[in-house]
Amino acid sequence: MTAAPPAPAPDAALARRPGSLRVLWLLAVLGVLVALMAASVAVGSRDVDWSDVVAALGGSTENIGQAAVTKRIPRTLLAVAVGAALGLSGAVMQGVTRNPLADPGVLGINMGASLAVVAGIAWFGLFSATSIIWVAIAGAALAAVFVYAVGSLGRGGPTPLKLALAGAATAAALTSFVTAVALPRGDIAESVQSWEIGGVGGATFTAIGTVLPFLAVGFAVSLLSARSLNSLALGDELAAGLGERVALARGVAALGSVLLCGAATAVAGPIGFVGLVVPHLCRLLIGVDHRWLLPFSALTGACLLTATDVLGRIVARPAEIDVGIITALVGAPFFIWVVRRQKVREL
């Protein structure tokens, strides 16, 4: 009697998902995103009729309802753009570090961007939107390099646990530095405190137009790194044996991720946990192939942030709750679940 063949590993089973199933999931997520965008322009402190929504989309502002919809359109577009950037950034970070806990917030990269922005405004008088984005990207890059360097110390190199601990400690320290920089400056303290929560409520078409080129470059670099991330998932030695220049591939992918999270933080504040939750959910649905995982993570991140923005307007009417608070409420329990389930092993 022959022994039964061993069961395939979970990752191998996910990787063999048929292309037709992936396409169906992709179409489903696109449909959900369209529905959420429609809800985002229709739902708020004031409910509006669909006739007003249609009229406002055509440029009309004849009544209060149409004017409200006109204000919600850039907010919706910013939520989609930032959510897509954070979801894609998290997926790339997890692929680069092979760390299931990697996320711009967990690794302290968002707070590096935040500290750079706050210091630039407080000490150097930076108020130009473009200069703030550049400073945020620089701060995110410095924080990423620092956390990776600290997490690489000691035996075993940059293990998931050491990277998560280094990121958490760095984020806590940078948060204290942000407070220390902003508190003595009463003229900026209130606006900095509001921005630090993370939200899309102040969106304008001007802000979207300014940040869009940075996000576009980040998207392009990240998506073009998909094949390299598939090679890195096999391990550095095997990837090198397949002809991959490991250091260059990891650096280029990391650059795309830093561009995305730095630009997103500059325009919406340090919104956490989107980049942690989204890639894990997407792997369950479409597998581990980064050629599918990366665009799927972008779309799912857009859905998540748009949904949390709509939820924040519903649960606190006539006021609203910023998306950074809701993503933290959703993401913190998920972070604990991932730690317990994954045993902080590598991807």
C-alpha positions as CSV (number, residue, x, y, z in Angstrom):
1,M,0.0,0.0,0.0
2,T,1.6,3.2,-1.1
3,A,1.8,6.2,1.1
4,A,-0.4,9.2,0.3
5,P,1.5,12.1,-1.3
6,P,2.3,14.9,1.1
7,A,-0.2,17.8,1.1
8,P,1.0,20.9,-0.7
9,A,2.2,23.8,1.3
10,P,-0.4,26.6,1.7
11,D,1.7,29.0,-0.3
12,A,2.1,26.5,-3.1
13,A,-1.7,25.9,-3.2
14,L,-2.4,29.6,-3.4
15,A,0.2,30.1,-6.1
16,R,-1.7,27.6,-8.3
17,R,-5.0,29.6,-8.3
18,P,-6.3,29.6,-11.9
19,G,-6.1,32.8,-13.9
20,S,-9.9,32.8,-14.5
21,L,-10.5,33.0,-10.7
22,R,-8.0,35.8,-10.3
23,V,-9.8,37.8,-13.1
24,L,-13.1,37.2,-11.4
25,W,-11.8,38.5,-8.1
26,L,-10.2,41.5,-9.9
27,L,-13.5,42.4,-11.5
28,A,-15.3,42.0,-8.2
29,V,-12.9,44.4,-6.5
30,L,-13.3,46.9,-9.3
31,G,-17.1,46.7,-8.8
32,V,-16.8,47.2,-5.1
33,L,-14.5,50.2,-5.6
34,V,-17.0,51.8,-8.0
35,A,-19.8,51.3,-5.5
36,L,-17.7,52.7,-2.7
37,M,-16.8,55.7,-4.7
38,A,-20.5,56.3,-5.5
39,A,-21.3,56.0,-1.7
40,S,-18.5,58.4,-0.9
41,V,-19.9,61.2,-3.0
42,A,-23.4,60.6,-1.8
43,V,-23.0,59.9,2.0
44,G,-22.0,62.5,4.6
45,S,-23.4,64.8,7.2
46,R,-26.0,65.7,4.6
47,D,-27.7,63.1,2.5
48,V,-28.2,64.0,-1.1
49,D,-30.4,62.7,-3.9
50,W,-28.8,60.8,-6.8
51,S,-30.2,63.5,-9.1
52,D,-28.0,66.0,-7.2
53,V,-25.0,63.6,-7.5
54,V,-25.5,63.4,-11.2
55,A,-25.9,67.1,-11.6
56,A,-22.8,67.8,-9.4
57,L,-20.7,65.4,-11.5
58,G,-21.8,67.5,-14.5
59,G,-20.4,70.7,-12.8
60,S,-23.7,72.1,-11.3
61,T,-23.6,73.7,-7.8
62,E,-27.1,75.2,-7.8
63,N,-28.2,73.9,-4.4
64,I,-26.6,72.8,-1.1
65,G,-26.7,69.1,-2.0
66,Q,-24.9,69.6,-5.3
67,A,-22.3,71.8,-3.5
68,A,-21.7,69.1,-0.9
69,V,-21.2,66.5,-3.6
70,T,-18.7,68.8,-5.4
71,K,-16.7,69.0,-2.1
72,R,-16.7,65.2,-1.7
73,I,-15.4,64.4,-5.2
74,P,-11.7,65.4,-4.5
75,R,-12.0,63.7,-1.1
76,T,-13.1,60.5,-2.8
77,L,-10.3,60.6,-5.4
78,L,-7.7,61.3,-2.7
79,A,-9.0,58.3,-0.6
80,V,-8.7,56.1,-3.7
81,A,-5.2,57.3,-4.6
82,V,-3.8,57.2,-1.0
83,G,-5.4,53.8,-0.3
84,A,-4.0,52.3,-3.5
85,A,-0.5,53.8,-2.7
86,L,-0.5,52.4,0.9
87,G,-1.8,49.0,-0.1
88,L,0.8,48.6,-2.9
89,S,3.5,50.0,-0.7
90,G,2.8,47.4,2.0
91,A,2.8,44.5,-0.5
92,V,6.1,45.6,-1.9
93,M,7.6,46.0,1.6
94,Q,6.5,42.5,2.6
95,G,8.1,41.2,-0.6
96,V,11.3,43.0,-0.2
97,T,11.9,42.1,3.4
98,R,10.0,38.7,3.3
99,N,8.4,39.9,6.4
100,P,4.7,39.3,7.0
101,L,4.6,42.2,9.5
102,A,6.0,44.8,7.1
103,D,3.9,48.0,6.7
104,P,4.8,51.6,6.4
105,G,3.3,52.3,9.9
106,V,4.6,49.2,11.7
107,L,8.2,49.8,10.4
108,G,8.1,53.5,11.4
109,I,8.5,54.7,7.8
110,N,5.3,56.9,7.9
111,M,6.6,58.5,11.1
112,G,9.9,59.2,9.5
113,A,8.1,61.1,6.7
114,S,6.0,62.9,9.4
115,L,9.0,64.0,11.4
116,A,10.7,65.3,8.3
117,V,7.6,67.3,7.3
118,V,7.0,68.8,10.7
119,A,10.6,69.7,11.1
120,G,10.7,71.3,7.7
121,I,7.6,73.4,8.5
122,A,8.7,74.4,12.0
123,W,12.4,75.0,11.4
124,F,12.7,75.9,7.7
125,G,9.4,77.4,6.8
126,L,8.4,74.9,4.2
127,F,4.9,75.4,3.0
128,S,5.1,74.6,-0.7
129,A,3.2,71.4,-1.4
130,T,5.9,70.1,-3.7
131,S,8.7,70.7,-1.2
132,I,6.7,69.0,1.6
133,I,6.3,65.9,-0.6
134,W,10.0,65.8,-1.4
135,V,10.9,66.2,2.3
136,A,8.4,63.5,3.3
137,I,9.9,61.1,0.8
138,A,13.4,61.8,2.1
139,G,12.3,61.2,5.7
140,A,10.6,58.0,4.7
141,A,13.7,56.8,3.0
142,L,16.0,57.6,6.0
143,A,13.6,55.9,8.3
144,A,13.5,52.8,6.1
145,V,17.3,52.6,5.9
146,F,17.6,53.1,9.7
147,V,15.1,50.4,10.6
148,Y,16.5,47.9,8.1
149,A,20.0,48.5,9.4
150,V,19.0,48.1,13.1
151,G,16.9,45.1,12.3
152,S,19.9,43.5,10.5
153,L,22.2,43.6,13.5
154,G,23.1,40.4,15.3
155,R,22.8,36.8,14.2
156,G,20.2,35.8,11.7
157,G,20.2,39.2,9.9
158,P,16.9,41.1,9.3
159,T,14.4,38.6,10.7
160,P,10.7,39.5,10.8
161,L,10.7,39.8,14.6
162,K,13.7,42.1,14.7
163,L,12.4,44.3,11.9
164,A,9.0,44.6,13.6
165,L,10.7,45.5,17.0
166,A,13.1,48.0,15.4
167,G,10.2,49.6,13.5
168,A,8.0,49.8,16.6
169,A,10.8,51.4,18.6
170,T,11.7,53.8,15.8
171,A,8.0,54.8,15.3
172,A,7.6,55.5,19.1
173,A,10.8,57.6,19.2
174,L,9.9,59.5,16.0
175,T,6.4,60.2,17.4
176,S,7.9,61.8,20.5
177,F,10.2,63.9,18.3
178,V,7.3,65.1,16.3
179,T,5.5,66.2,19.5
180,A,8.7,67.9,20.8
181,V,9.1,69.8,17.5
182,A,5.5,70.9,17.2
183,L,4.5,71.8,20.8
184,P,6.7,74.9,21.2
185,R,5.2,76.2,17.9
186,G,1.7,77.3,18.8
187,D,1.1,78.5,15.3
188,I,1.4,75.0,13.8
189,A,0.7,72.7,16.7
190,E,-3.0,72.4,16.1
191,S,-2.8,71.8,12.4
192,V,0.1,69.3,12.9
193,Q,-1.9,67.4,15.5
194,S,-4.9,67.1,13.1
195,W,-2.6,66.0,10.2
196,E,-0.9,63.4,12.4
197,I,-4.2,61.6,12.9
198,G,-4.4,60.9,9.2
199,G,-7.3,61.8,7.0
200,V,-8.6,62.9,3.6
201,G,-11.1,65.5,4.7
202,G,-9.2,68.5,3.4
203,A,-8.7,67.1,-0.1
204,T,-8.5,69.5,-3.1
205,F,-7.9,69.0,-6.7
206,T,-4.8,71.1,-6.4
207,A,-3.3,68.8,-3.7
208,I,-4.2,65.7,-5.8
209,G,-2.6,67.3,-8.9
210,T,0.6,68.0,-7.0
211,V,1.0,64.5,-5.5
212,L,-0.2,62.6,-8.5
213,P,3.2,62.6,-10.4
214,F,5.0,61.2,-7.4
215,L,2.4,58.5,-6.9
216,A,2.5,57.7,-10.6
217,V,6.3,57.1,-10.5
218,G,6.0,55.1,-7.3
219,F,3.3,52.9,-8.9
220,A,5.3,52.4,-12.0
221,V,8.5,51.4,-10.2
222,S,6.6,49.1,-7.8
223,L,4.6,47.3,-10.5
224,L,7.7,46.8,-12.7
225,S,9.4,45.1,-9.7
226,A,6.8,42.3,-9.6
227,R,9.0,39.7,-11.4
228,S,12.0,40.6,-9.3
229,L,9.9,40.2,-6.1
230,N,8.8,36.7,-7.3
231,S,12.5,35.8,-7.6
232,L,13.4,37.2,-4.2
233,A,10.6,35.2,-2.6
234,L,12.7,32.1,-3.5
235,G,15.6,33.3,-1.3
236,D,18.6,35.4,-2.2
237,E,20.8,32.5,-3.2
238,L,18.3,30.9,-5.6
239,A,17.3,34.3,-7.0
240,A,21.0,35.1,-7.7
241,G,21.4,31.7,-9.3
242,L,18.5,32.6,-11.6
243,G,20.4,35.7,-12.7
244,E,18.7,38.2,-10.5
245,R,20.9,41.0,-9.2
246,V,19.5,40.7,-5.6
247,A,20.7,44.0,-4.1
248,L,19.6,46.1,-7.1
249,A,16.2,44.4,-7.3
250,R,15.6,44.9,-3.6
251,G,16.8,48.5,-3.8
252,V,14.6,49.4,-6.8
253,A,11.5,47.8,-5.3
254,A,12.1,49.5,-1.9
255,L,12.5,52.9,-3.8
256,G,9.0,52.5,-5.3
257,S,7.6,51.6,-1.9
258,V,9.2,54.6,-0.2
259,L,8.0,57.0,-2.9
260,L,4.4,55.7,-2.4
261,C,4.3,55.9,1.3
262,G,6.2,59.2,1.5
263,A,4.0,61.0,-1.0
264,A,0.8,59.5,0.6
265,T,1.9,60.6,4.1
266,A,2.7,64.1,2.9
267,V,-0.8,64.6,1.5
268,A,-3.0,62.6,4.0
269,G,-0.9,62.2,7.1
270,P,0.5,58.9,8.6
271,I,-2.3,56.4,8.0
272,G,-1.4,53.0,9.4
273,F,-2.2,49.4,8.9
274,V,-3.6,49.6,5.3
275,G,-0.3,48.2,4.0
276,L,-0.4,45.4,6.5
277,V,-4.0,44.2,6.2
278,V,-4.4,44.5,2.4
279,P,-1.6,42.2,1.1
280,H,-2.6,39.4,3.5
281,L,-6.2,39.5,2.3
282,C,-5.1,39.6,-1.3
283,R,-2.8,36.6,-0.9
284,L,-5.8,34.6,0.4
285,L,-7.8,35.6,-2.7
286,I,-5.4,35.5,-5.6
287,G,-2.2,33.8,-4.4
288,V,1.4,34.9,-4.0
289,D,2.4,35.8,-7.6
290,H,3.4,39.5,-7.3
291,R,2.4,40.1,-10.9
292,W,-1.2,39.8,-9.7
293,L,-0.7,40.6,-6.0
294,L,0.7,44.1,-6.5
295,P,-2.2,45.6,-8.7
296,F,-4.7,43.7,-6.7
297,S,-3.3,45.2,-3.4
298,A,-3.5,48.7,-4.9
299,L,-7.2,48.2,-5.8
300,T,-8.0,46.6,-2.5
301,G,-6.2,49.4,-0.6
302,A,-8.3,51.9,-2.4
303,C,-11.4,50.0,-1.4
304,L,-10.4,49.8,2.2
305,L,-9.5,53.5,2.7
306,T,-12.6,54.7,0.8
307,A,-14.8,52.4,2.9
308,T,-13.3,53.6,6.2
309,D,-13.8,57.2,5.1
310,V,-17.4,56.6,4.4
311,L,-17.8,54.7,7.7
312,G,-16.2,57.6,9.6
313,R,-18.8,59.9,8.2
314,I,-21.7,57.6,9.1
315,V,-20.9,56.6,12.7
316,A,-20.3,60.1,14.0
317,R,-22.9,62.2,12.3
318,P,-23.0,65.2,12.0
319,A,-19.3,65.1,12.8
320,E,-16.9,62.5,11.4
321,I,-14.0,60.3,12.4
322,D,-10.7,60.5,10.5
323,V,-9.7,57.4,8.5
324,G,-6.5,57.1,10.5
325,I,-8.5,56.3,13.6
326,I,-10.7,53.7,11.9
327,T,-7.8,51.9,10.2
328,A,-6.0,51.7,13.5
329,L,-9.1,50.1,15.1
330,V,-9.2,47.6,12.3
331,G,-5.5,47.0,11.9
332,A,-4.3,46.6,15.5
333,P,-6.3,43.4,16.1
334,F,-5.3,42.1,12.6
335,F,-1.6,42.8,13.5
336,I,-2.0,40.6,16.6
337,W,-3.7,37.9,14.6
338,V,-0.9,37.9,12.0
339,V,1.7,37.6,14.7
340,R,0.0,34.6,16.3
341,R,-0.8,32.9,13.0
342,Q,2.5,33.4,11.2
343,K,4.7,32.9,14.3
344,V,6.6,35.9,12.7
345,R,8.3,33.6,10.2
346,E,9.4,34.8,6.8
347,L,7.2,34.9,3.8
